[in-house]
Amino acid sequence: MILTGPEITQERQEGRLCLEPFDPARVQPNSYDVALGPTLLVYTSSPLDVRAENPTEELAIPPQGLELRPDRIYLGATVEVVGSDHYVPMLHARSGAARLGLFCHVTADLIDVGSRGQLTFQLHAVEPLIVHAGDVLGQVTFMRVQGERMLYRGKYQGSVGPQASRVHLDGKGVVA
């Protein structure tokens, strides 16, 4: 089940989920709107390698905005710290951003229960698009968990700012 907007507000007040800073005007019928922080990361080499740490460059978003090119992925972060030991947050694009051709969280929208930090946007524009720090591009929903909870203790815990991939730390899988 998904939490309604009023339930998100109530659960935050009771300390069962984290949304900081919190603005009641950003509460929607079944989500909370989140904003883009002041910096982006871009990968600086090609091709990217799943088994290596890929170098990045940090870009400050200037006051006039930053143009996203369609031929690359940009990593941004929510202004808000999001998390819960009781609910599973999910990050989605807001429909207005999607209607401009902006994918805000390309694939990994599920945030593990127990995770807490600024969420990383995986920004991909289908045509050139200007974004600004503080743009409200995403929304977070919260799903109830069923069964015994295993709290997240992974490599992105406590994230501040956009986070590059750390998949290379997972090691090699087994090939049958």
Accessible surface in RSA format (square Angstrom, percent):
REM  Atomic radii and reference values for relative SASA: ProtOr
REM  Chains: A
REM  Algorithm: Lee & Richards
REM  Probe-radius: 1.40
REM  Slices: 20
REM RES _ NUM      All-atoms   Total-Side   Main-Chain    Non-polar    All polar
REM                ABS   REL    ABS   REL    ABS   REL    ABS   REL    ABS   REL
RES MET A   1   160.65  83.2 124.58  82.5  36.06  85.9  95.09  80.8  65.55  86.8
RES ILE A   2    72.39  41.2  56.78  42.3  15.61  37.6  56.78  40.9  15.61  42.4
RES LEU A   3     2.11   1.2   0.67   0.5   1.44   3.6   2.11   1.5   0.00   0.0
RES THR A   4    71.21  50.6  70.53  71.5   0.69   1.6  63.00  84.6   8.22  12.4
RES GLY A   5     0.03   0.0   0.00   N/A   0.03   0.0   0.03   0.1   0.00   0.0
RES PRO A   6   100.55  73.3  89.38  81.5  11.16  40.6  95.90  79.2   4.64  28.8
RES GLU A   7    56.03  32.2  54.63  41.3   1.40   3.3   9.33  18.0  46.70  38.1
RES ILE A   8     0.00   0.0   0.00   0.0   0.00   0.0   0.00   0.0   0.00   0.0
RES THR A   9    33.37  23.7  33.35  33.8   0.02   0.1  29.32  39.4   4.05   6.1
RES GLN A  10    76.62  42.8  75.95  55.5   0.67   1.6  24.55  52.2  52.08  39.5
RES GLU A  11    11.00   6.3  11.00   8.3   0.00   0.0   0.30   0.6  10.70   8.7
RES ARG A  12    59.27  24.9  49.94  25.5   9.33  22.2   3.42   4.7  55.84  33.8
RES GLN A  13   121.87  68.1  85.12  62.2  36.75  87.5  30.43  64.8  91.45  69.4
RES GLU A  14    99.96  57.4  67.31  50.9  32.66  77.8  33.95  65.7  66.02  53.9
RES GLY A  15    62.14  76.6   0.00   N/A  62.14  76.6  31.53  86.5  30.60  68.5
RES ARG A  16    89.20  37.5  87.66  44.7   1.54   3.7  22.10  30.2  67.10  40.7
RES LEU A  17     6.27   3.5   0.00   0.0   6.27  15.8   1.58   1.1   4.69  12.6
RES CYS A  18    17.02  12.9  14.00  15.6   3.03   7.1   6.39  16.2  10.63  11.5
RES LEU A  19     0.00   0.0   0.00   0.0   0.00   0.0   0.00   0.0   0.00   0.0
RES GLU A  20    78.16  44.9  76.36  57.8   1.80   4.3  40.53  78.4  37.63  30.7
RES PRO A  21    82.45  60.1  76.69  69.9   5.76  20.9  80.48  66.4   1.97  12.2
RES PHE A  22    40.65  20.3  13.37   8.3  27.28  71.0  13.75   8.3  26.91  77.0
RES ASP A  23    61.31  42.9  59.68  59.4   1.63   3.9  21.45  50.5  39.87  39.8
RES PRO A  24    97.88  71.3  86.83  79.2  11.04  40.1  87.23  72.0  10.65  66.2
RES ALA A  25    84.53  77.7  51.07  78.8  33.46  76.1  63.55  89.5  20.97  55.6
RES ARG A  26    56.69  23.8  56.07  28.6   0.62   1.5   8.74  11.9  47.95  29.1
RES VAL A  27    35.42  23.3  16.97  15.4  18.45  44.5  16.97  14.7  18.45  50.0
RES GLN A  28    61.57  34.4  57.45  42.0   4.12   9.8  15.46  32.9  46.11  35.0
RES PRO A  29   109.82  80.0  94.23  85.9  15.59  56.7 103.71  85.6   6.10  37.9
RES ASN A  30    69.10  47.7  69.10  66.8   0.00   0.0   7.07  17.0  62.03  60.0
RES SER A  31     3.24   2.7   3.24   4.3   0.00   0.0   1.40   3.0   1.84   2.6
RES TYR A  32     0.92   0.4   0.92   0.5   0.00   0.0   0.00   0.0   0.92   1.1
RES ASP A  33     7.22   5.1   7.22   7.2   0.00   0.0   0.02   0.0   7.20   7.2
RES VAL A  34     0.00   0.0   0.00   0.0   0.00   0.0   0.00   0.0   0.00   0.0
RES ALA A  35     2.79   2.6   2.79   4.3   0.00   0.0   2.79   3.9   0.00   0.0
RES LEU A  36     0.08   0.0   0.00   0.0   0.08   0.2   0.00   0.0   0.08   0.2
RES GLY A  37     4.25   5.2   0.00   N/A   4.25   5.2   4.25  11.7   0.00   0.0
RES PRO A  38    89.41  65.2  88.36  80.5   1.05   3.8  88.36  73.0   1.05   6.5
RES THR A  39    29.46  21.0  28.59  29.0   0.87   2.1  20.43  27.4   9.03  13.7
RES LEU A  40     0.00   0.0   0.00   0.0   0.00   0.0   0.00   0.0   0.00   0.0
RES LEU A  41    19.42  10.8  19.42  13.9   0.00   0.0  19.42  13.6   0.00   0.0
RES VAL A  42     3.91   2.6   3.55   3.2   0.35   0.8   3.91   3.4   0.00   0.0
RES TYR A  43    26.71  12.5  21.21  12.1   5.50  14.3  15.99  12.0  10.72  13.2
RES THR A  44    73.26  52.1  36.39  36.9  36.87  87.9  36.58  49.1  36.67  55.4
RES SER A  45    48.94  41.4  35.76  47.7  13.18  30.4  38.38  81.7  10.56  14.8
RES SER A  46   105.89  89.5  72.76  97.1  33.13  76.3  40.46  86.2  65.43  91.7
RES PRO A  47   120.26  87.6 107.05  97.6  13.22  48.0 109.83  90.7  10.43  64.8
RES LEU A  48    88.44  49.3  62.95  45.0  25.49  64.1  63.15  44.3  25.29  68.1
RES ASP A  49    71.42  50.0  67.14  66.8   4.28  10.1  21.78  51.3  49.64  49.5
RES VAL A  50   105.71  69.6  99.15  89.8   6.57  15.8 102.05  88.7   3.66   9.9
RES ARG A  51   154.96  65.1 129.79  66.2  25.17  59.9  50.86  69.5 104.10  63.1
RES ALA A  52    39.78  36.6  33.46  51.6   6.32  14.4  38.38  54.1   1.40   3.7
RES GLU A  53   137.77  79.1 115.50  87.4  22.27  53.0  31.98  61.9 105.79  86.4
RES ASN A  54    22.52  15.5  15.23  14.7   7.29  17.5   0.84   2.0  21.67  20.9
RES PRO A  55    71.55  52.1  61.26  55.8  10.29  37.4  71.52  59.0   0.03   0.2
RES THR A  56    51.36  36.5  21.95  22.3  29.41  70.1   0.89   1.2  50.48  76.3
RES GLU A  57    89.86  51.6  83.56  63.2   6.30  15.0  29.52  57.1  60.34  49.3
RES GLU A  58   113.12  64.9  87.84  66.5  25.29  60.2  21.84  42.3  91.28  74.5
RES LEU A  59    44.03  24.5  41.49  29.7   2.54   6.4  44.03  30.9   0.00   0.0
RES ALA A  60    76.18  70.0  59.53  91.9  16.65  37.9  59.53  83.8  16.65  44.1
RES ILE A  61    15.81   9.0   0.03   0.0  15.78  38.0   0.03   0.0  15.78  42.8
RES PRO A  62    40.56  29.6  32.57  29.7   7.99  29.0  38.58  31.9   1.98  12.3
RES PRO A  63   135.32  98.6 101.50  92.5  33.82 122.9 115.33  95.2  19.99 124.2
RES GLN A  64   134.44  75.2 113.13  82.7  21.31  50.7  67.36 143.4  67.08  50.9
RES GLY A  65     7.49   9.2   0.00   N/A   7.49   9.2   0.00   0.0   7.49  16.8
RES LEU A  66    36.75  20.5  35.61  25.5   1.14   2.9  36.75  25.8   0.00   0.0
RES GLU A  67    93.34  53.6  79.12  59.9  14.22  33.9  22.83  44.2  70.52  57.6
RES LEU A  68     0.00   0.0   0.00   0.0   0.00   0.0   0.00   0.0   0.00   0.0
RES ARG A  69   111.98  47.0 111.98  57.1   0.00   0.0  46.18  63.1  65.80  39.9
RES PRO A  70    49.64  36.2  42.31  38.6   7.33  26.7  42.31  34.9   7.33  45.6
RES ASP A  71   107.58  75.4  69.77  69.4  37.80  89.4  50.26 118.3  57.32  57.2
RES ARG A  72    70.75  29.7  61.09  31.1   9.67  23.0  22.18  30.3  48.58  29.4
RES ILE A  73    52.63  30.0  48.21  35.9   4.42  10.7  48.21  34.7   4.42  12.0
RES TYR A  74     7.53   3.5   7.53   4.3   0.00   0.0   3.32   2.5   4.21   5.2
RES LEU A  75    12.15   6.8  12.15   8.7   0.00   0.0  12.15   8.5   0.00   0.0
RES GLY A  76     0.00   0.0   0.00   N/A   0.00   0.0   0.00   0.0   0.00   0.0
RES ALA A  77     3.27   3.0   3.23   5.0   0.05   0.1   3.23   4.5   0.05   0.1
RES THR A  78     0.51   0.4   0.00   0.0   0.51   1.2   0.00   0.0   0.51   0.8
RES VAL A  79    56.39  37.1  48.90  44.3   7.49  18.0  51.05  44.4   5.34  14.5
RES GLU A  80     2.57   1.5   2.57   1.9   0.00   0.0   0.00   0.0   2.57   2.1
RES VAL A  81    48.92  32.2  48.92  44.3   0.00   0.0  48.92  42.5   0.00   0.0
RES VAL A  82     0.29   0.2   0.00   0.0   0.29   0.7   0.00   0.0   0.29   0.8
RES GLY A  83     0.00   0.0   0.00   N/A   0.00   0.0   0.00   0.0   0.00   0.0
RES SER A  84     0.16   0.1   0.00   0.0   0.16   0.4   0.12   0.3   0.04   0.1
RES ASP A  85    48.48  34.0  47.78  47.6   0.70   1.7   7.22  17.0  41.26  41.1
RES HIS A  86    50.28  27.5  45.09  31.3   5.19  13.3  23.66  24.4  26.62  31.0
RES TYR A  87     5.62   2.6   5.62   3.2   0.00   0.0   3.11   2.3   2.52   3.1
RES VAL A  88    22.25  14.6  22.25  20.1   0.00   0.0  22.25  19.3   0.00   0.0
RES PRO A  89     0.03   0.0   0.03   0.0   0.00   0.0   0.03   0.0   0.00   0.0
RES MET A  90    39.96  20.7  39.96  26.4   0.00   0.0  30.37  25.8   9.59  12.7
RES LEU A  91     0.41   0.2   0.00   0.0   0.41   1.0   0.00   0.0   0.41   1.1
RES HIS A  92    55.32  30.2  51.39  35.7   3.93  10.1  36.71  37.8  18.61  21.7
RES ALA A  93    28.21  25.9  14.40  22.2  13.82  31.4  14.40  20.3  13.82  36.6
RES ARG A  94    83.18  34.9  82.55  42.1   0.63   1.5   3.59   4.9  79.59  48.2
RES SER A  95    64.39  54.4  55.92  74.6   8.47  19.5  34.43  73.3  29.96  42.0
RES GLY A  96    42.71  52.7   0.00   N/A  42.71  52.7  36.30  99.6   6.42  14.4
RES ALA A  97     9.16   8.4   1.94   3.0   7.21  16.4   5.17   7.3   3.99  10.6
RES ALA A  98    53.13  48.8  37.42  57.8  15.70  35.7  38.76  54.6  14.37  38.1
RES ARG A  99   199.35  83.7 162.13  82.6  37.22  88.6  65.34  89.3 134.01  81.2
RES LEU A 100   110.64  61.6  98.00  70.1  12.64  31.8 103.49  72.7   7.14  19.2
RES GLY A 101    15.79  19.5   0.00   N/A  15.79  19.5  14.24  39.1   1.55   3.5
RES LEU A 102     3.60   2.0   0.97   0.7   2.63   6.6   1.47   1.0   2.13   5.7
RES PHE A 103   106.29  53.2 102.69  63.6   3.59   9.4 106.29  64.4   0.00   0.0
RES CYS A 104     1.20   0.9   0.00   0.0   1.20   2.8   0.00   0.0   1.20   1.3
RES HIS A 105    25.25  13.8   7.22   5.0  18.02  46.1   3.07   3.2  22.18  25.8
RES VAL A 106    66.21  43.6  43.27  39.2  22.94  55.3  44.07  38.3  22.14  60.0
RES THR A 107   105.95  75.4  81.21  82.3  24.74  59.0  67.86  91.2  38.08  57.6
RES ALA A 108    59.31  54.5  47.05  72.6  12.25  27.9  57.17  80.5   2.14   5.7
RES ASP A 109    41.07  28.8  40.89  40.7   0.18   0.4   5.33  12.6  35.74  35.6
RES LEU A 110   105.68  58.9  87.68  62.7  18.00  45.2  87.68  61.6  18.00  48.4
RES ILE A 111    23.00  13.1  20.86  15.5   2.13   5.1  23.00  16.6   0.00   0.0
RES ASP A 112    70.34  49.3  65.03  64.7   5.31  12.6  11.03  26.0  59.31  59.2
RES VAL A 113    16.08  10.6  15.10  13.7   0.97   2.3  15.10  13.1   0.97   2.6
RES GLY A 114     4.02   5.0   0.00   N/A   4.02   5.0   0.16   0.4   3.86   8.6
RES SER A 115    14.62  12.4  14.50  19.3   0.13   0.3   1.74   3.7  12.89  18.1
RES ARG A 116    96.06  40.3  94.80  48.3   1.27   3.0  43.55  59.5  52.51  31.8
RES GLY A 117     7.09   8.7   0.00   N/A   7.09   8.7   6.30  17.3   0.79   1.8
RES GLN A 118    36.60  20.5  32.95  24.1   3.66   8.7   1.28   2.7  35.32  26.8
RES LEU A 119    11.37   6.3   9.08   6.5   2.28   5.7  11.37   8.0   0.00   0.0
RES THR A 120    28.01  19.9  20.72  21.0   7.28  17.4  18.31  24.6   9.70  14.7
RES PHE A 121     0.00   0.0   0.00   0.0   0.00   0.0   0.00   0.0   0.00   0.0
RES GLN A 122    36.74  20.5  36.74  26.8   0.00   0.0  10.82  23.0  25.92  19.7
RES LEU A 123     0.00   0.0   0.00   0.0   0.00   0.0   0.00   0.0   0.00   0.0
RES HIS A 124    54.92  30.0  54.92  38.2   0.00   0.0  30.60  31.5  24.32  28.3
RES ALA A 125     0.28   0.3   0.28   0.4   0.00   0.0   0.28   0.4   0.00   0.0
RES VAL A 126    80.75  53.1  56.66  51.3  24.09  58.1  59.22  51.5  21.54  58.4
RES GLU A 127   106.55  61.2 105.99  80.2   0.56   1.3  23.22  44.9  83.33  68.0
RES PRO A 128    80.56  58.7  63.38  57.8  17.17  62.4  63.97  52.8  16.58 103.1
RES LEU A 129    29.60  16.5  26.16  18.7   3.43   8.6  29.54  20.7   0.06   0.2
RES ILE A 130    96.98  55.2  80.90  60.3  16.08  38.8  80.90  58.3  16.08  43.6
RES VAL A 131     2.27   1.5   2.23   2.0   0.04   0.1   2.27   2.0   0.00   0.0
RES HIS A 132    70.13  38.3  70.13  48.7   0.00   0.0  49.56  51.1  20.56  23.9
RES ALA A 133    47.82  44.0  25.66  39.6  22.16  50.4  25.91  36.5  21.90  58.0
RES GLY A 134    39.67  48.9   0.00   N/A  39.67  48.9  26.14  71.7  13.52  30.3
RES ASP A 135    41.13  28.8  35.89  35.7   5.24  12.4  12.13  28.6  29.00  28.9
RES VAL A 136    42.67  28.1  28.93  26.2  13.74  33.1  28.93  25.1  13.74  37.3
RES LEU A 137    16.63   9.3  16.63  11.9   0.00   0.0  16.63  11.7   0.00   0.0
RES GLY A 138     0.00   0.0   0.00   N/A   0.00   0.0   0.00   0.0   0.00   0.0
RES GLN A 139    46.42  26.0  46.42  33.9   0.00   0.0   0.42   0.9  46.00  34.9
RES VAL A 140     0.00   0.0   0.00   0.0   0.00   0.0   0.00   0.0   0.00   0.0
RES THR A 141    12.07   8.6  12.07  12.2   0.00   0.0  10.64  14.3   1.43   2.2
RES PHE A 142     0.00   0.0   0.00   0.0   0.00   0.0   0.00   0.0   0.00   0.0
RES MET A 143    64.49  33.4  64.49  42.7   0.00   0.0  59.92  50.9   4.57   6.1
RES ARG A 144   103.39  43.4  85.78  43.7  17.61  41.9  31.67  43.3  71.72  43.5
RES VAL A 145    51.63  34.0  24.34  22.0  27.29  65.8  29.78  25.9  21.84  59.2
RES GLN A 146   183.40 102.6 147.78 108.0  35.61  84.8  54.86 116.8 128.54  97.5
RES GLY A 147    61.53  75.9   0.00   N/A  61.53  75.9  39.71 109.0  21.82  48.9
RES GLU A 148   171.17  98.3 130.57  98.8  40.60  96.7  57.48 111.2 113.68  92.8
RES ARG A 149   106.25  44.6  81.17  41.4  25.08  59.7  12.82  17.5  93.43  56.6
RES MET A 150   164.87  85.4 145.09  96.0  19.78  47.1 109.72  93.3  55.15  73.1
RES LEU A 151    59.80  33.3  38.96  27.9  20.84  52.4  39.03  27.4  20.77  55.9
RES TYR A 152    42.02  19.6  33.86  19.3   8.16  21.2  37.72  28.3   4.29   5.3
RES ARG A 153   174.29  73.2 140.47  71.6  33.82  80.5  74.09 101.3 100.20  60.7
RES GLY A 154    32.03  39.5   0.00   N/A  32.03  39.5  24.02  65.9   8.00  17.9
RES LYS A 155    72.72  35.5  50.49  31.0  22.23  52.9  36.29  32.7  36.43  38.8
RES TYR A 156    73.63  34.4  69.63  39.6   4.00  10.4  59.94  45.0  13.69  16.9
RES GLN A 157    68.55  38.3  44.23  32.3  24.32  57.9  38.72  82.4  29.82  22.6
RES GLY A 158    46.16  56.9   0.00   N/A  46.16  56.9  29.04  79.7  17.12  38.3
RES SER A 159    13.63  11.5   6.40   8.5   7.23  16.6  10.43  22.2   3.19   4.5
RES VAL A 160   121.76  80.1 104.62  94.7  17.14  41.3 104.62  90.9  17.14  46.5
RES GLY A 161    17.86  22.0   0.00   N/A  17.86  22.0  17.86  49.0   0.00   0.0
RES PRO A 162    15.39  11.2   6.42   5.9   8.97  32.6   6.42   5.3   8.97  55.8
RES GLN A 163    29.77  16.6  22.22  16.2   7.55  18.0   4.13   8.8  25.64  19.4
RES ALA A 164    25.64  23.6  20.55  31.7   5.09  11.6  20.55  28.9   5.09  13.5
RES SER A 165    45.95  38.8  32.15  42.9  13.81  31.8  31.95  68.0  14.00  19.6
RES ARG A 166    74.07  31.1  74.07  37.8   0.00   0.0  15.91  21.7  58.17  35.3
RES VAL A 167    61.87  40.7  57.99  52.5   3.88   9.3  58.74  51.0   3.13   8.5
RES HIS A 168    43.91  24.0  24.16  16.8  19.75  50.5  19.93  20.5  23.97  27.9
RES LEU A 169   114.13  63.6  81.37  58.2  32.76  82.4  85.31  59.9  28.81  77.5
RES ASP A 170    89.37  62.6  53.72  53.5  35.66  84.3  29.80  70.1  59.58  59.4
RES GLY A 171    56.84  70.1   0.00   N/A  56.84  70.1  37.36 102.5  19.48  43.6
RES LYS A 172   154.13  75.2 120.01  73.6  34.12  81.2  67.38  60.7  86.74  92.4
RES GLY A 173    63.08  77.8   0.00   N/A  63.08  77.8  39.27 107.8  23.80  53.3
RES VAL A 174   151.57  99.7 117.02 105.9  34.55  83.3 120.60 104.8  30.97  84.0
RES VAL A 175   140.05  92.2 110.28  99.8  29.77  71.7 113.35  98.5  26.70  72.4
RES ALA A 176   143.13 131.6  71.69 110.6  71.44 162.5 106.76 150.3  36.38  96.4
END  Absolute sums over single chains surface
CHAIN  1 A     9701.7       7574.5       2127.3       5532.0       4169.8
END  Absolute sums over all chains
TOTAL          9701.7       7574.5       2127.3       5532.0       4169.8
